[in-house]
């Protein structure tokens, strides 16, 4: 019976089974090819991704280096401008101090001149007062001397 079964299978089903097995083998080969192709594409994609990452890393490094250089240049320029501004401020402050100093010296000179004039006025007034007193004293002394001289002449005239 087994032989009968094999003969029936061979005549009617064997072609279909072989066709099915061949088709399955073909599908497996196609699937393997597609898997290999997909694996190859994945490796290529990974390589491309790595290349892009390296390129982007280089670009980032260049941008960072450029930014650092720009930062240094800006800081250097800012320091220079700050020094120039500091110098201007110090020069202006020195000029302002010199102006104020000159003004104070001028005011002191004016005050000293005013004090000298007032002192000279007081000294002259004192001298004039002393001279006036001296003239008064001399006038009084002269008047007394004249009076005394008259009295003496008047006494001599009486004696004569």
The 8 nearest C-alpha neighbors of each residue, nearest first, counted from 0:
[[1, 3, 2, 4, 5, 6, 7, 8],
 [0, 2, 4, 3, 5, 6, 7, 8],
 [1, 3, 5, 0, 4, 6, 7, 8],
 [4, 2, 0, 6, 1, 5, 7, 8],
 [3, 5, 1, 7, 2, 6, 8, 0],
 [4, 6, 2, 8, 3, 7, 9, 1],
 [5, 7, 9, 3, 8, 4, 2, 10],
 [8, 6, 4, 10, 9, 5, 11, 3],
 [7, 9, 12, 5, 11, 6, 10, 13],
 [10, 8, 13, 6, 7, 11, 5, 12],
 [9, 11, 7, 8, 6, 12, 13, 14],
 [10, 12, 8, 9, 13, 7, 14, 15],
 [13, 11, 8, 15, 14, 9, 16, 10],
 [12, 14, 9, 16, 15, 8, 17, 11],
 [15, 13, 17, 16, 12, 18, 11, 9],
 [14, 16, 18, 12, 13, 17, 19, 11],
 [17, 15, 19, 13, 18, 14, 12, 20],
 [18, 16, 20, 14, 19, 15, 21, 13],
 [17, 19, 15, 21, 16, 20, 22, 14],
 [18, 20, 16, 22, 17, 21, 15, 23],
 [21, 19, 23, 17, 22, 18, 24, 16],
 [22, 20, 24, 18, 23, 19, 17, 25],
 [21, 23, 25, 19, 20, 24, 18, 26],
 [24, 22, 26, 20, 25, 21, 27, 19],
 [25, 23, 21, 27, 26, 22, 20, 28],
 [24, 26, 22, 28, 23, 27, 21, 29],
 [27, 25, 23, 29, 24, 28, 30, 22],
 [26, 28, 30, 24, 29, 25, 31, 23],
 [29, 27, 31, 25, 30, 26, 32, 24],
 [30, 28, 32, 26, 27, 31, 33, 25],
 [29, 31, 27, 33, 28, 32, 34, 26],
 [32, 30, 34, 28, 33, 29, 35, 27],
 [33, 31, 29, 35, 30, 34, 36, 28],
 [32, 34, 36, 30, 31, 35, 37, 29],
 [33, 35, 31, 37, 36, 32, 30, 38],
 [36, 34, 38, 32, 37, 33, 39, 31],
 [35, 37, 33, 39, 34, 38, 32, 40],
 [36, 38, 34, 40, 35, 39, 33, 41],
 [39, 37, 35, 41, 40, 36, 34, 42],
 [38, 40, 36, 42, 41, 37, 35, 43],
 [39, 41, 43, 37, 38, 42, 44, 36],
 [42, 40, 44, 38, 39, 43, 45, 37],
 [43, 41, 45, 39, 44, 40, 46, 38],
 [44, 42, 40, 46, 45, 41, 47, 39],
 [43, 45, 41, 47, 46, 42, 40, 48],
 [46, 44, 48, 42, 43, 47, 41, 49],
 [47, 45, 43, 49, 48, 44, 42, 50],
 [46, 48, 44, 50, 45, 49, 43, 51],
 [47, 49, 45, 51, 46, 50, 44, 52],
 [50, 48, 52, 46, 47, 51, 53, 45],
 [49, 51, 47, 53, 52, 48, 54, 46],
 [50, 52, 54, 48, 49, 53, 55, 47],
 [53, 51, 49, 55, 50, 54, 56, 48],
 [54, 52, 56, 50, 51, 55, 49, 57],
 [53, 55, 51, 57, 56, 52, 50, 58],
 [56, 54, 58, 52, 57, 53, 51, 59],
 [55, 57, 53, 59, 58, 54, 52, 60],
 [58, 56, 60, 54, 55, 59, 61, 53],
 [57, 59, 55, 61, 60, 56, 62, 54],
 [60, 58, 56, 62, 61, 57, 55, 63],
 [59, 61, 57, 63, 58, 62, 56, 64],
 [62, 60, 58, 64, 59, 63, 65, 57],
 [63, 61, 59, 65, 64, 60, 66, 58],
 [62, 64, 66, 60, 65, 61, 59, 67],
 [63, 65, 61, 67, 66, 62, 60, 68],
 [64, 66, 62, 68, 63, 67, 61, 69],
 [65, 67, 63, 69, 64, 68, 70, 62],
 [68, 66, 70, 64, 69, 65, 63, 71],
 [67, 69, 65, 71, 70, 66, 72, 64],
 [70, 68, 66, 72, 67, 71, 73, 65],
 [71, 69, 67, 73, 68, 72, 66, 74],
 [70, 72, 74, 68, 69, 73, 75, 67],
 [71, 73, 69, 75, 70, 74, 76, 68],
 [74, 72, 76, 70, 75, 71, 77, 69],
 [75, 73, 77, 71, 76, 72, 70, 78],
 [74, 76, 72, 78, 73, 77, 71, 79],
 [77, 75, 73, 79, 74, 78, 72, 80],
 [76, 78, 74, 80, 79, 75, 73, 81],
 [79, 77, 81, 75, 76, 80, 74, 82],
 [78, 80, 76, 82, 81, 77, 75, 83],
 [81, 79, 83, 77, 82, 78, 84, 76],
 [82, 80, 78, 84, 79, 83, 85, 77],
 [83, 81, 85, 79, 80, 84, 86, 78],
 [82, 84, 80, 86, 81, 85, 79, 87],
 [83, 85, 81, 87, 86, 82, 80, 88],
 [86, 84, 82, 88, 83, 87, 81, 89],
 [85, 87, 83, 89, 84, 88, 82, 90],
 [88, 86, 84, 90, 85, 89, 91, 83],
 [87, 89, 85, 91, 90, 86, 92, 84],
 [88, 90, 92, 86, 87, 91, 93, 85],
 [89, 91, 93, 87, 92, 88, 86, 94],
 [92, 90, 94, 88, 93, 89, 95, 87],
 [91, 93, 89, 95, 90, 94, 88, 96],
 [94, 92, 90, 96, 91, 95, 89, 97],
 [93, 95, 97, 91, 96, 92, 98, 90],
 [94, 96, 92, 98, 97, 93, 91, 99],
 [95, 97, 93, 99, 94, 98, 100, 92],
 [96, 98, 100, 94, 95, 99, 101, 93],
 [99, 97, 95, 101, 100, 96, 102, 94],
 [100, 98, 102, 96, 101, 97, 103, 95],
 [99, 101, 97, 103, 102, 98, 96, 104],
 [102, 100, 104, 98, 99, 103, 105, 97],
 [101, 103, 99, 105, 100, 104, 98, 106],
 [104, 102, 106, 100, 105, 101, 107, 99],
 [103, 105, 107, 101, 106, 102, 108, 100],
 [106, 104, 108, 102, 103, 107, 101, 109],
 [105, 107, 103, 109, 108, 104, 110, 102],
 [108, 106, 110, 104, 109, 105, 111, 103],
 [107, 109, 111, 105, 106, 110, 112, 104],
 [110, 108, 112, 106, 111, 107, 113, 105],
 [109, 111, 113, 107, 112, 108, 114, 106],
 [112, 110, 108, 114, 109, 113, 107, 115],
 [113, 111, 109, 115, 110, 114, 108, 116],
 [114, 112, 110, 116, 115, 111, 109, 117],
 [115, 113, 111, 117, 112, 116, 118, 110],
 [114, 116, 112, 118, 113, 117, 119, 111],
 [115, 117, 119, 113, 118, 114, 120, 112],
 [118, 116, 120, 114, 119, 115, 113, 121],
 [117, 119, 115, 121, 120, 116, 114, 122],
 [118, 120, 122, 116, 117, 121, 115, 123],
 [121, 119, 117, 123, 118, 122, 124, 116],
 [120, 122, 124, 118, 119, 123, 125, 117],
 [123, 121, 125, 119, 124, 120, 126, 118],
 [124, 122, 126, 120, 125, 121, 127, 119],
 [123, 125, 121, 127, 122, 126, 120, 128],
 [124, 126, 122, 128, 123, 127, 121, 129],
 [127, 125, 123, 129, 128, 124, 130, 122],
 [128, 126, 130, 124, 129, 125, 131, 123],
 [127, 129, 131, 125, 126, 130, 132, 124],
 [128, 130, 126, 132, 127, 131, 133, 125],
 [131, 129, 133, 127, 132, 128, 126, 134],
 [130, 132, 128, 134, 133, 129, 127, 135],
 [133, 131, 135, 129, 130, 134, 136, 128],
 [132, 134, 130, 136, 135, 131, 129, 137],
 [135, 133, 137, 131, 136, 132, 138, 130],
 [136, 134, 132, 138, 133, 137, 139, 131],
 [135, 137, 133, 139, 134, 138, 132, 140],
 [136, 138, 140, 134, 139, 135, 141, 133],
 [139, 137, 135, 141, 140, 136, 134, 142],
 [138, 140, 142, 136, 137, 141, 135, 143],
 [139, 141, 137, 143, 142, 138, 136, 144],
 [142, 140, 144, 138, 139, 143, 137, 145],
 [141, 143, 139, 145, 140, 144, 138, 146],
 [144, 142, 146, 140, 145, 141, 147, 139],
 [143, 145, 147, 141, 146, 142, 148, 140],
 [146, 144, 148, 142, 147, 143, 141, 149],
 [147, 145, 143, 149, 148, 144, 142, 150],
 [146, 148, 144, 150, 145, 149, 143, 151],
 [147, 149, 145, 151, 146, 150, 144, 152],
 [150, 148, 152, 146, 151, 147, 153, 145],
 [149, 151, 153, 147, 148, 152, 146, 154],
 [150, 152, 154, 148, 149, 153, 147, 155],
 [153, 151, 155, 149, 154, 150, 156, 148],
 [152, 154, 150, 156, 151, 155, 149, 157],
 [155, 153, 151, 157, 152, 156, 150, 158],
 [156, 154, 152, 158, 157, 153, 151, 159],
 [157, 155, 153, 159, 158, 154, 152, 151],
 [156, 158, 154, 155, 159, 153, 152, 151],
 [159, 157, 155, 156, 154, 153, 152, 151],
 [158, 156, 157, 155, 154, 153, 152, 151]]
